[in-house]
Amino acid sequence: MPVKNRFAELHAEITGWRRDLHENPEILFETHRTSALVAEKLKEFGCDEIVTGLGRTGVVGVIKGRQTGSGRVVGLRADMDALPIHEATGLDYASKTPGAMHACGHDGHTAMLLGAAKYLAETRNFDGTVVVIFQPAEEGGGGGREMCEDGMMERFGIQEVYGMHNWPGQPVGSFAIRPGAFFAATDQFVIDVTGRGGHGAKPHQTVDPVVISAQIVTALQSISSRNADPADPIVVSVTAIESSSKAFNVIPARVQLKGTVRTMSKENRKLGEERLKALATATAEGFGGTAEVTWLPGYPSMVNSEAQTAFAADVAEAVSGACDRAADITMGGEDFAYMLEERPGAYILVGNGPSADVHNPEYNFNDEAIPAGCSWWAEIAERRMPLA
């Protein structure tokens, strides 16, 4: 089954939705215009039920098949939010909102799921119920968690859930997936190092928190190289260093370090937190200072279910003829992880072609991927809940 002909017919219309969303990006939970547009389209398509305000600004549409005797309910999820990035594409439909940009392709994800919803509402060629989920605040806000905490899975009786993300550098319309841990847990940390400040010419009269911080940064790299199993990835990155003084001749009293720890397993997630705290505090004490560590739990690792991953790959191969079933893991995060903790399901990548990478001010979603993405979502519903 190649790309569905209906999506070739709808391609221009769906592209129009996508570019409108691109031109009007909204960040985190502030997706008011986007959510309203999604709800309006779902009403226009004739969805059986439309619910707004889940997870603050999330939208859910319910589409019943020609038959529902199977009792099956499948969820399909797209994210809606943009990033706090100033766009540099120069496109005719570039962001009209300074400092906000769809730099991760969520405009494309939303448009593709809307396209699939239109088709499914037209045809209803399945035995069961499709729940289309439009989620805010994937980019650090945990919108997926909030929709789950609002009781979405129970309210709509969702039994399985599927998600998709575009992937720059992968051939347009091809797919990639893997079972098990796919995206990393995304914890963060703050380390406040305190010493005794003084004159830069008299370091012997100080306890230098800059030197302590430098030693901590170096020591933290031993977590991945000496504490963790080399076959179980962990990344520890210090990404910001700020001292209490900006002068050239002053040794400050305090330095703050910030960073992130990325892990694929629960064991390494626990290990990363424990070793980071131990190394930071012991290193500081060894130099006569102190270190206070604040651990900020982020998204959990996103883990694809085995059976649903195999099914999703079968559908992808049927749609495009190309699906890498052993895609590389990524140390990036994805809050679809929360939905996969509540229900079995799978998350797949669809190729965006040779574009700039996501989170780049020159990135743009490739509209040529729309027919493949829409077809995959629609076929997930029709194959998982076939008519007798």
Secondary structure, DSSP 8 states (H G I E B T S, - for coil): --S-HHHHHHHHHHHHHHHHHHHS--BTT--HHHHHHHHHHHHHHT-SEEEEEETTTEEEEEEE-SB-TT--EEEEEEE--BBS-------TT--SSTT-B--SSHHHHHHHHHHHHHHHHHH--SBSEEEEEEE--TTTT-HHHHHHHTTHHHHHT--EEEEEEEETTS-TT-EE--SEEEE-EEEEEEEEEE-B-EETT-GGGSB-HHHHHHHHHHHHTHIIIIIS-TTS-EEEEEEEEEES---SSEE-SEEEEEEEEEESSHHHHHHHHHHHHHHHHHHHHHTT-EEEEEEE-----EEE-HHHHHHHHHHHHHHHS-EETT---BSS--TTHHHHHHS-EEEEEEE--S---TT-TT----GGGHHHHHHHHHHHHHHHS---
